[in-house]
């Protein structure tokens, strides 16, 4: 039997995804295709727009919470000034051993706080061993 979805519109098959921890644990060793799409709301802006550092955002999928080169997927976005809703996505393939987990991280170097909105998603699909 497959776990039932937590809400309408959600699809989940297999037992690797833990919704409480936000981690996907590999049931078998292999190559997994990961996709994370995050809908974020930018709240107040504290300072005027700063092109060098103040508006950079990284979204990552990391293995064993280690966001190091060759053990993660990463996308870098430069945020527009102002308040509002925007979306960032990160996709790619990672190799996981049995029992290793992958999870999503956001490295916010923006000048204002961000909130992840409902409708964001994270998926993992075994594509080969």
C-alpha positions in Angstrom: 0.0 0.0 0.0 1.1 3.5 -0.7 0.8 6.3 1.8 -2.2 8.6 1.3 -1.6 12.2 0.3 -1.7 14.8 3.0 -3.8 17.2 1.0 -5.7 17.4 -2.3 -3.4 17.7 -5.3 -0.5 16.0 -3.6 1.0 12.9 -5.1 3.2 10.6 -3.1 4.3 7.0 -3.9 6.8 5.1 -2.0 8.1 5.5 1.5 11.3 7.5 1.0 9.8 10.9 1.6 9.4 12.0 5.3 7.1 15.0 5.3 8.0 15.9 8.9 11.7 16.2 8.4 11.5 17.2 4.7 14.1 14.5 3.8 14.0 11.9 1.0 15.8 8.7 2.1 17.0 6.4 -0.7 15.5 2.9 -0.3 18.1 1.5 -2.8 21.4 2.8 -4.1 21.1 4.6 -7.4 20.8 7.8 -9.4 17.9 10.0 -8.5 16.4 12.9 -10.4 15.5 15.7 -7.9 13.3 18.7 -8.4 12.5 21.4 -5.9 10.2 24.3 -6.7 9.9 26.9 -4.0 7.3 29.7 -4.0 8.7 32.5 -1.8 7.3 35.7 -0.5 9.7 38.6 0.1 8.6 40.7 3.0 9.8 44.2 3.8 13.0 45.5 2.2 15.4 47.0 4.8 17.7 48.8 2.5 17.8 50.0 -1.1 18.7 47.5 -3.8 22.3 46.4 -3.7 23.5 44.5 -6.8 26.7 43.0 -5.4 25.5 40.9 -2.5 22.2 42.0 -1.0 19.8 40.2 -3.4 21.4 36.8 -3.9 19.5 33.6 -3.2 20.7 30.0 -3.5 18.3 27.0 -3.6 20.0 23.7 -3.0 19.3 20.0 -2.8 22.0 18.5 -0.6 23.0 14.9 0.3 23.3 14.2 4.1 22.9 18.0 4.7 26.3 18.6 3.2 26.0 21.3 0.6 29.5 20.8 -0.8 30.6 20.7 -4.5 29.7 17.4 -6.2 27.2 16.4 -3.4 24.5 19.0 -4.2 22.4 20.6 -6.8 22.3 24.4 -6.8 20.7 27.3 -8.5 21.5 31.0 -7.8 19.0 33.8 -8.3 19.3 37.5 -8.1 16.1 39.0 -6.7 14.5 42.1 -8.0 14.0 44.9 -5.6 10.6 45.2 -3.9 8.2 43.0 -2.1 6.4 40.1 -3.7 6.0 36.5 -4.6 8.6 34.7 -6.8 9.6 31.2 -7.6 13.0 29.4 -7.7 13.6 25.9 -9.0 16.5 23.5 -8.7 16.7 20.2 -10.7 19.3 17.6 -11.4 20.6 14.1 -10.7 22.4 12.9 -7.6 23.7 9.4 -6.6 22.5 8.2 -3.2 23.6 5.1 -1.3 21.0 3.1 0.6 19.9 5.1 3.6 21.4 8.4 2.5 19.0 11.3 2.4 18.6 14.5 0.4 16.8 17.7 1.5 16.2 21.2 0.3 18.0 24.3 1.6 17.7 28.0 1.0 20.7 30.3 1.4 19.2 33.7 1.8 21.7 36.5 1.3 18.8 39.0 0.5 18.3 42.1 2.6 14.9 41.0 3.7 13.3 37.8 5.1 11.7 35.2 2.8 8.8 32.8 3.6 8.3 29.6 1.7 4.6 29.3 0.6 2.3 26.4 0.3 2.3 24.9 -3.2 6.1 24.5 -3.1 7.2 21.0 -4.0 10.1 18.5 -3.7 10.4 15.3 -5.6 12.8 12.4 -6.1 12.6 9.7 -8.8 14.9 6.7 -9.1 16.2 6.7 -12.7 18.9 4.1 -12.6 21.1 1.9 -10.4 
